[in-house]
Amino acid sequence: MVPLASCRKAGEPATFLREHRERKSEGTEPVRFMDRPAFGRLLAELARRGYAVIGPTLRGGAIVLDHVEGLEDLPRGLGSRHGPGVYSLLRRDDDRLFGQAPGPDSAKRFLFPPRERLATVSRPGGRLTVDRAADGEPPRYAFVGLRACDLQAVLIQDRVFLGGPYRDEPYEARRDGAFFLAANCTDPGQTCFCTSTGTGPWCRAGFDVAVTEIDGGMVAEVGTAEGREVLDAAGAREASPDEIAASDRAVRQAADRIDRRPDLRGIGEVLYRNAGNPVWDEIAERCLACGNCTAVCPTCFCHDVVDTASITGQEAERSREWASCFSEEFTHVAGGSPIRASGASRYRQWLTHKFASWRDQFGVPGCVGCGRCVTWCPAGIDILEVLAAIRARDGERDHDERHRTAVR
């Protein structure tokens, strides 16, 4: 298992790639290689160790994370096409297992579930009883095939849930028991921009094992002692120089194919000083406030605590449920008035938090460059185009005073 740790700041793309190559050359662990049968044995070994193995699977016309029993459950030979409001699957001309960019799912759905019971309160015989462990022991997850951006997202959520004075116990219990078999990205999506956020396509932290899929099998890098044990149990051998070179070349070529390279220099201050920019109104005319972007984002953590009672009044349940800052009721306060009543103010809050105030809170931005919020936006809103428009019209002001509310 990967020890709980804080994530590192995202660096510039060139620095990121250089750091990765230096780390590999300085490592003491030999790089391994697994053919397809050995990789199947690795999945079986994870299950034997008591993990619920979670990996990419084909469900309902999309690649989502679900329980994996073996190689046959992985999306062999499938690729994906991404665009603003566009997602489709393609048949590849090979049988790669990880030949597609990430779908709408991430580890967030398992480590921070959409709904979880926090406590049950009952009154048997008139005596109040509180059970804080209503859902029992959490499963031990082994995540297979997470890309570098999603590993970084987990480390960011560690800061959110574990980095403050109060540790989130349900999250910590699931996180502490997790195993991460990551996959270096060789087929980025058309909406990805991880090279600009310094979060991919190479996996550099937070994994037990990181693999790169090449012709004939997987080149594997050891991240933890348990990762080494699992590779040994699967029969992984030492990789040849040609296999290592092929894996490096595949990821380097993936980085070169990512052509979305936004100018993110000083973007936080640009957003802070443009709270009244008319671009927000223009985007709000298109935004449906549906919350898709916050649901698919691997780092968004907003939630609500909901209390429900049985009809008899003898039992109540407290649960935590995902919430979205795009919902008007999200900022309701005493008296019934929302702080952010307009769609423009809610979109502004979300984007400013991602690229500005998130860094103030947690020391890193809240965006890992995965592009999901672009792909899964039904209105096809591209956040990079929004950021570019704000920068291009830096200093413009809307005449409506309501939009000049401070966002810090």
C-alpha positions, 0 to 999 in steps of 0.5 A: 500500500502507498503510505498516506502522503501529501502531493507535490506541487505541480511543476512545469512540463519540462521539469516534470519529465526531467524529474521522472527520468532522473528518478528512474535512473537513480532508483535501486529497484530493477524495472520489471516486465510482465507478459499478458499472462503474468499481468493476469496472475498479478490481478489474481494475486491482488484478489488473493490478498483480499483486495476488491480489484477495481479497474476500467471496464465497459459499461453502458457505452463508456469506460468506467471503473468497476470490479475486475475479476480478470483480464477478460473484464478489461477493455481490450482493444478499445480506444476513446474520442474526447471533445467538448461535450463529446465522448465515444469509443473506438475500436483499436487496431491492437488489443491494448488493455489501457489504450483509452483515455480515462472515462468519467470515473475516478478513484473519488467514487470509491474513496469518497463515495457519492453517499455514505452513512455516517451514523445511525441514531435509534431509541430502543426502549426510550434510550438514545443510541448512536452507532457511528460504524453503521456501514461496517469495515470499508473494503480494501480497494486495489485500483488498476490502471489509474493514470497519473492525473488521477493519482495526483487527484488522490493526493490532492484529496488527501490534503483536503480530507487529511491535511487539516486539524481534523482528519476525515475518518471514513476517507482515511479508512478507505484510503489507508487500505488501498493499493494503486497499480497505475498506468502511464498514459500512452493514449491521451484524450483530446481534452487532456492538458496534464502536461501544463498542470505538471500531473502527467502523463508519467506517474511519479508518486502515489503508486505501488506499481506503475506499468507502461503498456507496450507490444507484448506486455507491461513494463513495471516500476516498483513503488512500494515493498508490497508492489514488489511482492505482488510483481514477484508473485506474478512472475515478473522478470527484469525488463530488457533495455529495449523494453525500457526504451520502448516504454519511455518512448511510448509515454514521451510520444503521448506527452508530445501529442497533448497539444492543449497547452494553456497559459496558466502563469499567474492565472489565480491573480487574473481570476481574483481581479476579474470577479466582475468580468462580463465573460462570466455572464456570457458563459452563464448563458450556456451553462446548465448548472447541471453539476456534471463537471463537479461530479466527474472532477476527480478532486471536487469534494463539496458535500452536504450532511443529510439527516433523515428520520423513520416514520415511527420516529424511533430511528434516524440516519445521518449521511454524507452526500456529494453536493455541487457549488453549481446548485443554487441551494448550495449557498443558502444561508439562514433567512433562506437567501442564497449567497450566489443567486446567479449562474454567473456567480456560481460558475465564477466561484467554481473556476476561481476555486479550482485555479486560485483559492484552492491553492490558497487553501491546500498549497496546490491547484485543484485541477489535474488537467484530466479534461473530464469537465470539458468532455462531460459538459453537455453544453460543451463549455471548455474551461481552457477557452474560458480562462483564455477569454478572461485573460484576454479581457483582463480588467473589463467590468460588468455594469451590474454591481451584483457581479463584483462580489469578492471571491476570496 
